[in-house]
C-alpha cells in the first residue's frame, strides 16, 4: 500500500483532489475499502480483486456477474483480472526475495 498508495496520491493530486480527501481515501483503501466513498463500479471491482488476491482458487463464474452488473464489459473484466493478478505476482516475487521499499516510499505520506 505504501508504494502503490504513493502512486495513487500523485494521480489524485494531478486531478486536483483536496489533500484531506486523498488521505482519507488512502486510509480507507488500506484498512477497509468498504468504508471509502467509492462508486458502485469501484466497489464491485475491489470486492472481486480482494477475493482474487486472497482466495484465487475460489473464483468462479458467479464472481464475474457482479462486475457485469456494475457495468464492466468482458474486456474490462479481463483487464481487471490481468492487472490484479500481475500485481499479486510481482508482489510475491518481491516478498519472496525479501525486497524492501526504497527510502523514497517510506516515511511520511
Buried (B, 14 or more C-beta within 10 A) or exposed (E): EEBBBBEBBEEBEEEEBEEEEBEBBBBBBEEEBEEBEBEEBEBBBBBBBEBBEEEEEEEEEEBBEBBEEBEBEEEBBEEBBEEBBEEBEEBEEEEEEEEEEEEEBEEEE
